[in-house]
Amino acid sequence: MPNNKTTQRFGATLRWLAISILVSFSLPLAAQAQLPELAAATGSGADTTARFFGGVTADEGLSYGSEFAFDQAIDVLTELRVEPEHVNTVGNIYLIIFWENTYFIGLESGEFVVWDFSLETLQPIRAEKTLADVESIPVVENVAFGPAGVSDTTLQIYLAYDSVAAENELYYTAQPLTFSIAAEVTQAQSLTLYSENISGPIIQNQCRTCHFQGGAATATPLLYLSSAQNDFLNSNYNTLVSYITSGGAATLLAKPSGGQAHDGGVLLAPGSTNYQNFSDFIDAVVAENP
């Protein structure tokens, strides 16, 4: 169960996300795939012809998925098709989000508030409206959940409605719309340093003169791919990390800077930019691999 601070943060985030609830979507209808259908149920257990649909899309409705990246902008769409005898009757529509054992209900104001799962406290997102045969309820439009504060988590969305034509009955999604937002993927500082300062000016322009398969330094474990080869950056980075974490940090810096015998001569003059960058990179790898 999330603590009160986390729940308040999530509720505030949902209120921000909900700004787009009352905004009409601009997805080109011709490009949209059919929203996936969700199982329907009633509060009394009676059969129903009402139908519910929901989907999450990152490509403007061309397809729908259930797993999305931290910073991936998505649209969350829901739709209900009321029973024929409920068309043009007055009713309420409800939107409920379930997250880590807590229910939130959407209000007409655009806010989301914690709900205690009691019918007495259930409030509609659209109140006392004349029901059409099809009711579209967009949840969010073009929002990346991770930067907004919701990540490394799974959300479930339920849709429901009632009608004066069926007093005390509730029609709802027995199967929720479920989707997950991945955790933020952060790149190691050493990889950033390597890709920006080491790979091109040092490894490709200097070290690979000898350190490649078949080269003058072919007997060493430090053999690098050329920039023309597949995945060269990650491969060469991993080669260096493996060498450093195996105890070669001091040697790796000393040899090309003249501190130890190096057949390739002095490549990184102490005090130079390349020397400092290489030293920073080695320090970062050591710090990340204690």
C-alpha positions as CSV (number, residue, x, y, z in Angstrom):
1,M,0.0,0.0,0.0
2,P,1.6,3.4,-0.9
3,N,2.1,5.9,1.8
4,N,0.1,9.1,2.0
5,K,2.8,11.2,0.5
6,T,3.2,8.9,-2.5
7,T,-0.6,8.7,-2.9
8,Q,-0.8,12.5,-2.8
9,R,2.0,12.8,-5.4
10,F,0.3,10.3,-7.7
11,G,-3.0,12.0,-7.3
12,A,-1.5,15.4,-8.1
13,T,0.2,13.9,-11.2
14,L,-3.1,12.4,-12.3
15,R,-4.7,15.8,-12.0
16,W,-2.1,17.2,-14.2
17,L,-2.5,14.4,-16.7
18,A,-6.2,14.8,-16.6
19,I,-6.1,18.3,-18.2
20,S,-6.7,16.6,-21.5
21,I,-9.7,14.5,-20.4
22,L,-12.2,17.1,-21.5
23,V,-10.3,18.0,-24.7
24,S,-11.4,16.4,-27.9
25,F,-8.9,14.1,-29.5
26,S,-7.5,14.9,-32.9
27,L,-6.5,11.4,-34.0
28,P,-7.3,10.8,-37.7
29,L,-10.2,8.4,-37.6
30,A,-9.2,6.7,-40.8
31,A,-5.8,5.8,-39.3
32,Q,-7.1,4.3,-36.1
33,A,-7.2,0.6,-35.4
34,Q,-10.2,-0.8,-33.6
35,L,-10.0,-0.3,-29.9
36,P,-9.6,-3.6,-28.0
37,E,-12.8,-4.8,-26.4
38,L,-12.9,-5.3,-22.6
39,A,-15.2,-7.8,-20.9
40,A,-18.4,-6.3,-19.5
41,A,-20.3,-7.0,-16.3
42,T,-23.1,-5.7,-14.1
43,G,-23.4,-5.0,-10.4
44,S,-26.3,-7.5,-10.1
45,G,-24.6,-10.2,-12.1
46,A,-27.2,-10.0,-14.9
47,D,-26.2,-10.3,-18.5
48,T,-25.7,-7.2,-20.5
49,T,-25.3,-6.1,-24.1
50,A,-23.3,-3.1,-23.1
51,R,-19.8,-3.1,-24.5
52,F,-16.6,-1.5,-23.3
53,F,-13.4,-0.7,-25.2
54,G,-10.0,0.6,-24.2
55,G,-6.5,1.0,-25.6
56,V,-3.2,2.7,-25.2
57,T,-1.4,3.9,-28.3
58,A,1.9,5.6,-29.1
59,D,1.3,6.0,-32.8
60,E,-1.9,7.9,-33.0
61,G,-4.2,4.9,-33.0
62,L,-2.4,2.8,-35.6
63,S,-1.8,0.1,-33.0
64,Y,-2.4,-0.5,-29.3
65,G,0.0,-1.9,-26.7
66,S,0.5,-2.6,-23.0
67,E,4.1,-1.7,-22.3
68,F,5.6,1.8,-22.9
69,A,8.9,3.5,-22.3
70,F,9.5,6.0,-19.5
71,D,9.5,9.0,-21.9
72,Q,7.2,7.6,-24.6
73,A,4.2,9.9,-25.3
74,I,0.9,8.0,-25.4
75,D,-2.8,8.4,-25.8
76,V,-5.1,6.5,-23.4
77,L,-8.6,6.0,-25.0
78,T,-11.7,4.4,-23.6
79,E,-15.2,3.9,-25.1
80,L,-18.5,2.5,-24.0
81,R,-21.5,1.4,-26.1
82,V,-24.6,1.5,-23.9
83,E,-27.4,-1.0,-24.1
84,P,-29.9,0.0,-26.8
85,E,-32.6,0.7,-24.3
86,H,-30.3,3.1,-22.5
87,V,-29.7,5.4,-25.5
88,N,-31.1,8.9,-24.9
89,T,-31.7,8.2,-21.2
90,V,-30.0,10.1,-18.5
91,G,-27.1,8.5,-16.8
92,N,-23.6,8.9,-15.3
93,I,-20.2,7.7,-16.6
94,Y,-17.4,6.7,-14.3
95,L,-13.7,6.4,-14.8
96,I,-11.5,4.6,-12.2
97,I,-7.8,4.1,-12.1
98,F,-6.2,1.4,-10.0
99,W,-2.5,1.8,-9.0
100,E,-0.6,-0.1,-6.4
101,N,-3.6,-1.1,-4.3
102,T,-5.2,2.3,-4.5
103,Y,-8.3,3.4,-6.5
104,F,-8.6,6.9,-7.9
105,I,-11.8,8.2,-9.5
106,G,-12.0,10.9,-12.2
107,L,-14.2,13.9,-11.4
108,E,-16.0,16.3,-13.8
109,S,-13.5,19.0,-12.7
110,G,-10.6,17.0,-14.2
111,E,-9.3,16.0,-10.8
112,F,-8.5,12.4,-9.6
113,V,-9.2,11.7,-6.0
114,V,-8.6,8.6,-3.9
115,W,-11.7,6.3,-3.8
116,D,-12.6,3.9,-1.0
117,F,-14.2,1.4,-3.3
118,S,-17.6,2.2,-1.9
119,L,-20.6,2.7,-4.2
120,E,-21.8,5.4,-1.9
121,T,-18.8,7.5,-2.6
122,L,-18.4,6.8,-6.3
123,Q,-18.5,10.0,-8.3
124,P,-18.9,10.4,-12.1
125,I,-16.6,11.9,-14.6
126,R,-19.6,12.8,-16.6
127,A,-22.8,13.4,-14.6
128,E,-26.5,13.3,-15.5
129,K,-25.9,13.3,-19.2
130,T,-28.1,12.0,-22.0
131,L,-26.4,8.8,-23.0
132,A,-25.5,8.4,-26.7
133,D,-25.2,4.9,-28.2
134,V,-21.4,5.4,-28.2
135,E,-19.6,7.4,-25.5
136,S,-15.9,8.1,-26.0
137,I,-13.9,8.9,-22.8
138,P,-10.3,9.9,-23.6
139,V,-8.1,9.7,-20.5
140,V,-4.9,11.4,-21.6
141,E,-3.6,12.7,-24.9
142,N,0.1,12.7,-26.0
143,V,1.5,12.4,-22.5
144,A,4.8,10.8,-21.4
145,F,3.9,9.4,-18.0
146,G,7.5,8.9,-16.8
147,P,8.6,12.6,-16.8
148,A,5.2,13.4,-15.3
149,G,6.0,11.3,-12.3
150,V,4.5,7.9,-13.1
151,S,7.0,5.2,-14.0
152,D,8.2,1.7,-13.2
153,T,4.5,0.8,-12.5
154,T,1.4,-0.7,-13.9
155,L,-2.0,1.1,-14.2
156,Q,-5.5,-0.4,-14.6
157,I,-8.4,1.6,-15.9
158,Y,-12.1,0.7,-15.4
159,L,-15.0,2.3,-17.1
160,A,-18.6,2.2,-15.9
161,Y,-22.0,3.8,-16.4
162,D,-25.5,3.8,-15.0
163,S,-28.9,4.8,-16.4
164,V,-32.2,5.9,-14.9
165,A,-33.7,3.2,-17.1
166,A,-32.1,0.6,-14.9
167,E,-32.3,1.8,-11.3
168,N,-29.6,0.6,-8.9
169,E,-27.7,-1.2,-11.7
170,L,-24.1,-0.5,-12.7
171,Y,-22.5,-1.6,-15.9
172,Y,-18.7,-1.8,-15.9
173,T,-15.5,-3.3,-17.3
174,A,-15.0,-6.6,-15.6
175,Q,-11.6,-6.7,-17.4
176,P,-9.6,-3.5,-16.9
177,L,-7.5,-1.7,-19.5
178,T,-4.0,-2.5,-18.2
179,F,-0.7,-1.0,-19.3
180,S,2.7,-0.4,-17.7
181,I,5.3,2.4,-17.8
182,A,8.9,1.4,-17.7
183,A,11.5,2.8,-15.3
184,E,13.8,5.5,-16.5
185,V,16.9,4.0,-18.2
186,T,19.9,6.0,-17.1
187,Q,23.2,5.6,-18.9
188,A,26.3,5.0,-16.8
189,Q,28.6,8.1,-16.5
190,S,31.5,6.1,-17.8
191,L,29.6,5.2,-21.0
192,T,28.7,8.8,-21.5
193,L,32.4,9.8,-21.1
194,Y,33.5,7.1,-23.4
195,S,31.1,7.9,-26.2
196,E,31.8,11.6,-26.0
197,N,35.5,11.8,-25.3
198,I,37.2,8.5,-25.7
199,S,35.8,6.4,-28.5
200,G,36.7,8.7,-31.4
201,P,39.8,10.8,-30.5
202,I,41.6,8.1,-28.5
203,I,40.5,4.6,-29.4
204,Q,39.7,5.1,-33.1
205,N,42.3,7.7,-33.9
206,Q,45.2,6.4,-31.8
207,C,44.9,3.0,-30.1
208,R,43.5,1.2,-33.1
209,T,46.7,1.9,-35.0
210,C,48.0,-1.3,-33.3
211,H,45.2,-2.6,-31.1
212,F,43.1,-4.6,-33.5
213,Q,42.9,-8.3,-34.5
214,G,46.0,-9.0,-36.6
215,G,47.7,-5.7,-35.6
216,A,51.0,-5.1,-33.8
217,A,49.2,-5.4,-30.4
218,T,47.2,-8.5,-31.3
219,A,48.6,-10.4,-28.3
220,T,47.0,-8.1,-25.8
221,P,43.5,-8.3,-24.5
222,L,42.9,-4.7,-25.7
223,L,41.7,-5.3,-29.2
224,Y,39.2,-2.8,-30.7
225,L,36.7,-2.8,-33.5
226,S,36.7,-0.1,-36.1
227,S,33.9,2.4,-36.4
228,A,32.8,0.7,-39.5
229,Q,32.0,-2.5,-37.6
230,N,28.6,-3.3,-36.0
231,D,28.2,-2.2,-32.4
232,F,31.8,-1.0,-32.3
233,L,31.2,1.5,-29.5
234,N,29.6,-0.8,-27.0
235,S,32.1,-3.6,-27.8
236,N,35.1,-1.4,-27.3
237,Y,33.6,0.1,-24.2
238,N,33.0,-3.3,-22.7
239,T,36.6,-4.4,-23.6
240,L,38.0,-1.4,-21.6
241,V,35.6,-1.9,-18.7
242,S,36.6,-5.6,-18.5
243,Y,40.3,-4.7,-18.5
244,I,39.9,-2.0,-15.9
245,T,37.7,-4.1,-13.5
246,S,40.3,-6.9,-13.8
247,G,42.9,-4.7,-12.2
248,G,44.3,-3.0,-15.2
249,A,43.3,0.6,-14.4
250,A,46.8,1.9,-13.6
251,T,48.5,0.2,-16.5
252,L,45.8,1.4,-18.9
253,L,46.7,5.0,-18.1
254,A,50.4,4.6,-17.6
255,K,51.4,2.9,-20.8
256,P,50.0,5.4,-23.4
257,S,51.2,8.3,-21.3
258,G,54.8,7.2,-21.0
259,G,54.7,5.9,-17.5
260,Q,55.4,2.4,-18.6
261,A,57.1,0.9,-21.7
262,H,54.6,1.2,-24.6
263,D,55.5,0.0,-28.1
264,G,53.2,2.6,-29.5
265,G,55.0,5.4,-27.8
266,V,53.5,8.3,-25.9
267,L,49.9,8.9,-27.1
268,L,48.4,10.7,-24.1
269,A,50.7,13.4,-22.9
270,P,50.2,14.1,-19.2
271,G,48.2,17.3,-18.8
272,S,46.7,17.1,-22.2
273,T,42.9,17.0,-22.8
274,N,42.9,13.4,-24.0
275,Y,45.0,12.4,-20.9
276,Q,42.5,14.0,-18.5
277,N,39.5,12.6,-20.4
278,F,41.0,9.1,-20.3
279,S,41.8,9.5,-16.6
280,D,38.2,10.6,-15.8
281,F,36.8,7.7,-17.8
282,I,38.9,5.2,-15.9
283,D,38.0,6.8,-12.6
284,A,34.3,6.6,-13.5
285,V,34.5,2.9,-14.4
286,V,36.3,2.1,-11.1
287,A,33.7,4.1,-9.1
288,E,30.8,2.2,-10.9
289,N,32.4,-1.2,-10.2
290,P,33.7,-1.1,-6.6
